[in-house]
């Protein structure tokens, strides 16, 4: 355990809360549980692809705003996780990466939550442009993010950090207006898709 983890867990135990029951081990113990685990892990990306399409259909400049936000989120997430402030809770319990998930993605630290970072800026883009119900998005995304804490992929502090980072990344990227020669190829693709 890292000194950062030990210090923060002692000072703010709620940030590192984990259920006593090992949901990950339980889900991995039967076939349908493994399917549920993989499906819930990746389903948020399907939702975000759908929302991306709706956003970009509205205004092709949004493609580049989402692109900038996604690249920024990846850089921040990779930087944070590469420092391994603490291991994922599942490894603290000596669980292994579930079959069907990319092991190298889970062997890094757990801080911050990339799923939460991206879900947050997507929610803010939805609110900004009004192309999808923010309530529906929230009602789908929130249980998926809570699930990641319950199975030991993240601590609550990772989720809180993802919320803050997602908001900051949205602030950074939401007002960017790209020149028409950059937006034109995206417009061409979307005119073909319609």
C-alpha positions, -999 to +999 in steps of 0.1 A: +000+000+000+012+035-008+017+061+018-009+083+001-035+056+003-027+048+040-028+085+050-060+094+031-078+061+041-071+068+077-082+105+075-112+102+052-124+065+053-156+073+032-133+081+002-120+045+003-153+028+012-157-007-002-185-032+005-176-061+028-191-086+003-168-094-027-193-087-055-166-093-081-157-127-069-194-136-067-202-124-102-172-143-116-184-175-099-211-182-125-214-177-163-243-152-163-225-131-136-194-129-158-216-118-187-233-091-165-199-079-153-185-074-189-218-060-202-221-034-174-184-025-178-187-017-215-223-005-218-215+031-208-194+033-240-224+023-261-244+050-245-217+076-251-214+066-288-251+070-292-250+104-275-220+115-295-238+107-327-268+128-315-246+157-305-225+157-337-257+154-358-268+187-343-236+206-350-205+191-365-182+214-346-192+194-315-173+165-329-141+184-324-152+196-289-158+160-280-125+150-296-106+176-276-124+166-244-118+129-249-081+134-257-077+156-226-095+130-205-073+102-217-041+122-210-052+132-175-065+097-167-033+080-180-011+104-161-030+099-129-032+062-131+005+059-141+015+073-107-004+044-089-014+065-059-033+033-049-042+000-064-077-008-075-097-022-046-101-055-063-063-060-061-063-049-024-087-079-019-063-101-040-089-106-068-077-108-104-088-088-135-120-105-148-117-124-181-130-102-209-114-070-195-081-057-207-057-066-179-031-039-186-058-012-182-066-025-147-030-030-135-024+007-133-037+027-104-074+034-100-073+072-096-091+090-113-121+071-128-120+075-166-155+063-170-167+090-146-146+117-162-161+110-196-197+105-184-195+139-166-184+159-196-209+140-218-237+149-194-226+185-195-226+185-233-261+170-232-273+198-209-255+224-230-269+213-264-302+196-253-300+167-278-308+139-253-325+137-220-300+146-192-322+127-167-322+095-188-284+098-193-280+103-155-303+074-147-283+051-169-248+063-162-250+066-124-258+029-116-230+019-140-205+041-121-218+029-087-214-007-100-177+000-106-173+009-069-193-021-057-172-046-077-139-030-067-128-013-099-128+021-081-130+038-047-155+066-042-125+091-043-118+080-078-154+087-088-153+122-071-121+130-089-137+119-122-166+143-116-143+172-110-121+164-139-150+159-162-164+193-153-130+210-158-125+193-192-160+203-203-151+239-192-120+237-213-135+222-244-172+234-247-166+268-262-140+258-288-151+269-323-130+252-350-125+268-384-148+256-412-121+238-431-117+215-400-154+210-395-162+205-432-149+168-434-171+159-404-201+177-421-194+157-453-195+124-434-227+133-416-244+144-448-236+109-463-249+092-431-283+110-432 
